[in-house]
Amino acid sequence: MARADKQAAVAEIVESFNDSAGAVLTEYRGLTVKQLQDLRRSLGENANYAVVKNTLAKIAATEVGIEGFDDLLTGPTAIAFINGDVVEAAKGLRDFAKANPTLVIKGGVLDGKPLDASEIAKLADLESREVLLGKLAGAMLASLSQAVYLLNAPLAQAARLAGALQAKAEEDPSILAGGAGAPAAAEEAPAAEAEAAPAADEAAPADDSATEA
């Protein structure tokens, strides 16, 4: 391979590393062309499965700062650059490897951290993003239901209070007209009469003196 071609190939691998959330290294020795096509199809949008040269992959890994790949880059190597759901991609590779034992998962990298084969297997055992989102949505709905119940409780109490006030108003319409205002007015009348009485008493002697004169 010409130097310019090698540089272009390394740059392409570097770009794949940078654009992906993770990568899984596999050895595909013994797989047929059709099986490789089936693997790529099974991964769908979750990963881009690319055959690479070990020497170029080592250079690219070094450029992007990934460590621990040198020992994994032996034999015919293909890398699944994960672009979608990391868990789904790991599941797809695991399931394909079970059906096709010639595919060997050697390790990988996730968020810049190296993973060995056992860690990839654990990743594949996790629940997918869709399942986790479904559970999260269910938990949120449950929380919202509780919140709605708590909000509705005071409203129900307010409704009962309003009903009681309405019943009371039907029995005593004066409540709607001001309530306690009516009794207060009744109490003011005797007070006014009491004030008027002394004035009348003071006027009476004047009348008597006039008669005597």
Secondary structure as UniProt FT lines:
FT   HELIX           3..19
FT   STRAND          22..27
FT   TURN            29..30
FT   HELIX           33..43
FT   HELIX           44..46
FT   STRAND          47..52
FT   HELIX           54..63
FT   TURN            64..65
FT   TURN            70..72
FT   STRAND          77..82
FT   HELIX           86..99
FT   TURN            101..102
FT   STRAND          104..110
FT   TURN            111..112
FT   STRAND          113..116
FT   HELIX           117..125
FT   HELIX           129..171
FT   HELIX           173..175
FT   TURN            176..180
FT   HELIX           181..212
//
